[in-house]
Amino acid sequence: MYAVVEISGKQYRVTNNDEILVPTRKEKPGDKVKFDRVLLLGSDKEITVGHPVVSGASVEATVMDGVRGEKVIVFKKKKRKGYRVKKGHRQDYTRVQITNIVM
């Protein structure tokens, strides 16, 4: 069984025991979280699509830890002006492990 769940405006396809990176959350490692915005439920036999969400469905997860993403380099330049700016950015994420998909 799998589900498509919306977390902080982003959609993730998850199954049991998946580990996903979601935008930073305030919960501490070991806390349980519940995501109620399930957009789609699927199994081998049938698919349930919500309008906009599937009523009564939720995804339960456990917060693992906080991590940082890969470094992204932002480089700006204007030709013949001597203008060059180089900046880097690393996004903060929270790693969660999916424990249960409730229908």
CYANA upper distance limits for C-alpha pairs under 8 A (distance plus 0.5 A):
  1 MET  CA     15 THR  CA      6.82
  1 MET  CA     16 ASN  CA      8.33
  1 MET  CA     41 LEU  CA      7.95
  1 MET  CA     42 GLY  CA      6.22
  1 MET  CA     43 SER  CA      4.98
  1 MET  CA     44 ASP  CA      7.80
  1 MET  CA    101 ILE  CA      8.46
  2 TYR  CA     13 ARG  CA      7.42
  2 TYR  CA     14 VAL  CA      6.12
  2 TYR  CA     15 THR  CA      5.08
  2 TYR  CA     16 ASN  CA      8.08
  2 TYR  CA     41 LEU  CA      6.52
  2 TYR  CA     42 GLY  CA      5.78
  2 TYR  CA     43 SER  CA      6.91
  2 TYR  CA    101 ILE  CA      8.20
  3 ALA  CA     13 ARG  CA      6.17
  3 ALA  CA     14 VAL  CA      5.94
  3 ALA  CA     15 THR  CA      7.03
  3 ALA  CA     38 VAL  CA      7.32
  3 ALA  CA     39 LEU  CA      7.99
  3 ALA  CA     40 LEU  CA      6.02
  3 ALA  CA     41 LEU  CA      5.02
  3 ALA  CA     42 GLY  CA      6.60
  3 ALA  CA    101 ILE  CA      7.93
  4 VAL  CA     11 GLN  CA      7.00
  4 VAL  CA     12 TYR  CA      5.99
  4 VAL  CA     13 ARG  CA      4.91
  4 VAL  CA     14 VAL  CA      6.82
  4 VAL  CA     38 VAL  CA      6.46
  4 VAL  CA     39 LEU  CA      6.02
  4 VAL  CA     40 LEU  CA      5.56
  4 VAL  CA     41 LEU  CA      7.12
  5 VAL  CA     11 GLN  CA      6.08
  5 VAL  CA     12 TYR  CA      5.93
  5 VAL  CA     13 ARG  CA      7.05
  5 VAL  CA     14 VAL  CA      7.98
  5 VAL  CA     35 PHE  CA      7.84
  5 VAL  CA     36 ASP  CA      8.41
  5 VAL  CA     37 ARG  CA      6.30
  5 VAL  CA     38 VAL  CA      4.91
  5 VAL  CA     39 LEU  CA      6.18
  5 VAL  CA     40 LEU  CA      7.75
  5 VAL  CA     59 VAL  CA      8.12
  6 GLU  CA     10 LYS  CA      5.92
  6 GLU  CA     11 GLN  CA      4.93
  6 GLU  CA     12 TYR  CA      6.92
  6 GLU  CA     35 PHE  CA      8.30
  6 GLU  CA     37 ARG  CA      6.00
  6 GLU  CA     38 VAL  CA      6.93
  6 GLU  CA     39 LEU  CA      7.55
  7 ILE  CA     11 GLN  CA      6.82
  7 ILE  CA     12 TYR  CA      8.05
  7 ILE  CA     22 VAL  CA      7.73
  7 ILE  CA     35 PHE  CA      7.66
  7 ILE  CA     37 ARG  CA      7.98
  8 SER  CA     22 VAL  CA      8.41
  8 SER  CA     23 PRO  CA      7.50
 14 VAL  CA     18 ASP  CA      6.78
 14 VAL  CA     98 ILE  CA      7.85
 15 THR  CA     98 ILE  CA      7.50
 15 THR  CA    101 ILE  CA      8.08
 16 ASN  CA     98 ILE  CA      5.97
 16 ASN  CA     99 THR  CA      6.11
 16 ASN  CA    100 ASN  CA      6.37
 16 ASN  CA    101 ILE  CA      7.51
 17 ASN  CA     97 GLN  CA      6.49
 17 ASN  CA     98 ILE  CA      5.60
 17 ASN  CA     99 THR  CA      6.19
 18 ASP  CA     97 GLN  CA      6.10
 18 ASP  CA     98 ILE  CA      5.84
 18 ASP  CA     99 THR  CA      8.48
 19 GLU  CA     95 ARG  CA      7.13
 19 GLU  CA     96 VAL  CA      6.09
 19 GLU  CA     97 GLN  CA      4.84
 19 GLU  CA     98 ILE  CA      6.89
 20 ILE  CA     95 ARG  CA      6.21
 20 ILE  CA     96 VAL  CA      6.12
 20 ILE  CA     97 GLN  CA      7.03
 20 ILE  CA     98 ILE  CA      8.50
 21 LEU  CA     93 TYR  CA      6.35
 21 LEU  CA     94 THR  CA      6.12
 21 LEU  CA     95 ARG  CA      5.10
 21 LEU  CA     96 VAL  CA      6.99
 22 VAL  CA     93 TYR  CA      6.07
 22 VAL  CA     94 THR  CA      5.89
 22 VAL  CA     95 ARG  CA      6.90
 22 VAL  CA     96 VAL  CA      7.88
 23 PRO  CA     92 ASP  CA      7.34
 23 PRO  CA     93 TYR  CA      5.28
 23 PRO  CA     94 THR  CA      6.58
 24 THR  CA     66 GLY  CA      7.99
 24 THR  CA     92 ASP  CA      6.42
 24 THR  CA     93 TYR  CA      5.14
 24 THR  CA     94 THR  CA      5.52
 25 ARG  CA     93 TYR  CA      8.33
 25 ARG  CA     94 THR  CA      6.77
 27 GLU  CA     31 ASP  CA      6.78
 27 GLU  CA     63 VAL  CA      7.67
 28 LYS  CA     63 VAL  CA      7.31
 28 LYS  CA     65 ASP  CA      8.02
 29 PRO  CA     62 THR  CA      8.25
 29 PRO  CA     63 VAL  CA      5.47
 29 PRO  CA     64 MET  CA      5.52
 29 PRO  CA     65 ASP  CA      5.72
 29 PRO  CA     66 GLY  CA      8.46
 30 GLY  CA     62 THR  CA      6.53
 30 GLY  CA     63 VAL  CA      5.84
 30 GLY  CA     64 MET  CA      6.63
 31 ASP  CA     62 THR  CA      6.28
 31 ASP  CA     63 VAL  CA      6.02
 32 LYS  CA     60 GLU  CA      7.70
 32 LYS  CA     61 ALA  CA      6.31
 32 LYS  CA     62 THR  CA      5.09
 32 LYS  CA     63 VAL  CA      6.89
 33 VAL  CA     60 GLU  CA      6.41
 33 VAL  CA     61 ALA  CA      5.80
 33 VAL  CA     62 THR  CA      6.60
 33 VAL  CA     63 VAL  CA      7.75
 34 LYS  CA     58 SER  CA      7.22
 34 LYS  CA     59 VAL  CA      6.23
 34 LYS  CA     60 GLU  CA      5.04
 34 LYS  CA     61 ALA  CA      6.76
 35 PHE  CA     58 SER  CA      6.13
 35 PHE  CA     59 VAL  CA      5.62
 35 PHE  CA     60 GLU  CA      6.87
 35 PHE  CA     61 ALA  CA      8.48
 36 ASP  CA     57 ALA  CA      7.15
 36 ASP  CA     58 SER  CA      5.07
 36 ASP  CA     59 VAL  CA      7.08
 37 ARG  CA     53 VAL  CA      6.46
 37 ARG  CA     54 VAL  CA      8.18
 37 ARG  CA     57 ALA  CA      8.49
 37 ARG  CA     58 SER  CA      7.43
 38 VAL  CA     50 GLY  CA      8.09
 38 VAL  CA     53 VAL  CA      5.99
 38 VAL  CA     54 VAL  CA      6.28
 38 VAL  CA     57 ALA  CA      6.76
 38 VAL  CA     58 SER  CA      6.54
 38 VAL  CA     59 VAL  CA      7.88
 39 LEU  CA     49 VAL  CA      6.85
 39 LEU  CA     50 GLY  CA      5.79
 39 LEU  CA     51 HIS  CA      8.30
 39 LEU  CA     52 PRO  CA      6.91
 39 LEU  CA     53 VAL  CA      5.12
 39 LEU  CA     54 VAL  CA      6.39
 40 LEU  CA     47 ILE  CA      7.77
 40 LEU  CA     48 THR  CA      6.21
 40 LEU  CA     49 VAL  CA      5.12
 40 LEU  CA     50 GLY  CA      6.43
 40 LEU  CA     53 VAL  CA      7.81
 40 LEU  CA     54 VAL  CA      7.12
 41 LEU  CA     47 ILE  CA      6.29
 41 LEU  CA     48 THR  CA      5.56
 41 LEU  CA     49 VAL  CA      7.06
 41 LEU  CA     54 VAL  CA      8.23
 42 GLY  CA     46 GLU  CA      6.54
 42 GLY  CA     47 ILE  CA      4.82
 42 GLY  CA     48 THR  CA      6.72
 43 SER  CA     47 ILE  CA      6.83
 48 THR  CA     54 VAL  CA      7.91
 49 VAL  CA     53 VAL  CA      7.96
 49 VAL  CA     54 VAL  CA      7.04
 50 GLY  CA     54 VAL  CA      4.62
 50 GLY  CA     55 SER  CA      7.82
 56 GLY  CA    102 VAL  CA      8.45
 56 GLY  CA    103 MET  CA      6.73
 57 ALA  CA    101 ILE  CA      8.10
 57 ALA  CA    102 VAL  CA      5.92
 57 ALA  CA    103 MET  CA      4.92
 58 SER  CA    101 ILE  CA      6.67
 58 SER  CA    102 VAL  CA      5.70
 58 SER  CA    103 MET  CA      7.22
 59 VAL  CA     98 ILE  CA      7.74
 59 VAL  CA     99 THR  CA      8.32
 59 VAL  CA    100 ASN  CA      6.45
 59 VAL  CA    101 ILE  CA      5.13
 59 VAL  CA    102 VAL  CA      6.54
 60 GLU  CA     98 ILE  CA      6.61
 60 GLU  CA     99 THR  CA      6.17
 60 GLU  CA    100 ASN  CA      5.61
 60 GLU  CA    101 ILE  CA      6.83
 60 GLU  CA    102 VAL  CA      8.15
 61 ALA  CA     96 VAL  CA      6.71
 61 ALA  CA     97 GLN  CA      5.89
 61 ALA  CA     98 ILE  CA      4.77
 61 ALA  CA     99 THR  CA      5.53
 61 ALA  CA    100 ASN  CA      7.38
 62 THR  CA     96 VAL  CA      6.02
 62 THR  CA     97 GLN  CA      5.77
 62 THR  CA     98 ILE  CA      7.05
 62 THR  CA     99 THR  CA      7.34
 63 VAL  CA     94 THR  CA      7.77
 63 VAL  CA     95 ARG  CA      6.73
 63 VAL  CA     96 VAL  CA      4.94
 63 VAL  CA     97 GLN  CA      6.98
 64 MET  CA     94 THR  CA      7.97
 64 MET  CA     95 ARG  CA      5.89
 64 MET  CA     96 VAL  CA      5.78
 64 MET  CA     97 GLN  CA      7.21
 65 ASP  CA     94 THR  CA      6.43
 65 ASP  CA     95 ARG  CA      5.97
 65 ASP  CA     96 VAL  CA      7.93
 66 GLY  CA     92 ASP  CA      7.77
 66 GLY  CA     93 TYR  CA      6.32
 66 GLY  CA     94 THR  CA      4.89
 66 GLY  CA     95 ARG  CA      6.49
 67 VAL  CA     92 ASP  CA      6.55
 67 VAL  CA     93 TYR  CA      5.78
 67 VAL  CA     94 THR  CA      6.51
 67 VAL  CA     95 ARG  CA      7.41
 68 ARG  CA     90 ARG  CA      6.76
 68 ARG  CA     91 GLN  CA      6.18
 68 ARG  CA     92 ASP  CA      5.03
 68 ARG  CA     93 TYR  CA      6.23
 69 GLY  CA     90 ARG  CA      6.05
 69 GLY  CA     91 GLN  CA      5.71
 69 GLY  CA     92 ASP  CA      6.75
 69 GLY  CA     93 TYR  CA      7.41
 70 GLU  CA     90 ARG  CA      6.47
 70 GLU  CA     91 GLN  CA      8.00
 71 LYS  CA     88 GLY  CA      6.89
 71 LYS  CA     89 HIS  CA      6.08
 71 LYS  CA     90 ARG  CA      5.33
 71 LYS  CA     91 GLN  CA      8.37
 72 VAL  CA     88 GLY  CA      6.07
 72 VAL  CA     89 HIS  CA      5.74
 72 VAL  CA     90 ARG  CA      6.93
 73 ILE  CA     86 LYS  CA      7.58
 73 ILE  CA     87 LYS  CA      6.37
 73 ILE  CA     88 GLY  CA      5.02
 73 ILE  CA     89 HIS  CA      7.09
 74 VAL  CA     86 LYS  CA      6.30
 74 VAL  CA     87 LYS  CA      5.56
 74 VAL  CA     88 GLY  CA      6.39
 74 VAL  CA     89 HIS  CA      8.29
 75 PHE  CA     84 ARG  CA      7.83
 75 PHE  CA     85 VAL  CA      6.21
 75 PHE  CA     86 LYS  CA      5.01
 75 PHE  CA     87 LYS  CA      6.88
 76 LYS  CA     83 TYR  CA      8.30
 76 LYS  CA     84 ARG  CA      6.17
 76 LYS  CA     85 VAL  CA      5.67
 76 LYS  CA     86 LYS  CA      7.05
 77 LYS  CA     82 GLY  CA      8.40
 77 LYS  CA     83 TYR  CA      6.00
 77 LYS  CA     84 ARG  CA      5.05
 77 LYS  CA     85 VAL  CA      7.12
 78 LYS  CA     82 GLY  CA      7.44
 78 LYS  CA     83 TYR  CA      5.94
 78 LYS  CA     84 ARG  CA      7.42
 79 LYS  CA     83 TYR  CA      8.01
